[in-house]
Every structure is written in structure tokens, then in C-alpha cells.
Amino acid sequence: MAAGDIHTVPRGDRWANVFEDGDRLIVSAGTKETAARMGRELARLRGVRHVIHERDDHADAPARARDLVRG
């Protein structure tokens, strides 16, 4: 993965977009769909991949759904 890829991940009862390192929150949303839409657009603008995780994904497991975006 390229450094700076954007991941849409569950955070409590919300969904968040974070950079690949998982430490830097970009934006959070109330629904997965809204967060994914924002993450997809951010990835497109940055020319990186967008990866959507499922609620039952583990941090060390690969994401099941991938939304690959290249700018």
C-alpha cells in the first residue's frame, strides 16, 4: 500500500476515515455510506487508494471490500 492510503473504519457507533497509519483521523460520519463517500473523494484528490473495512475486520486482517482510487 502507498503511504497515505485512506481507510474507512468503524469507530464505536460511527465510521471514520483515517490515514493508513490509523493514528490520524481525517473525518468521521454517522454512517458507513457517508464515510465511504467522503473517503473515496479524499483518496481521489490525493491520488491514493481507498480501503473500506467491515465492522468485524481485525486491525491485522486485510480489508474485505476495496475501493481502489487513483488520481
Secondary structure, 3 states (H helix, E strand, C coil): CCCCCEEEEEECCEEEEEECCCCCEEEEECCHHHHHHHHHHHHHHHCCCEEECCCCCCCCCCCCEEECCCC
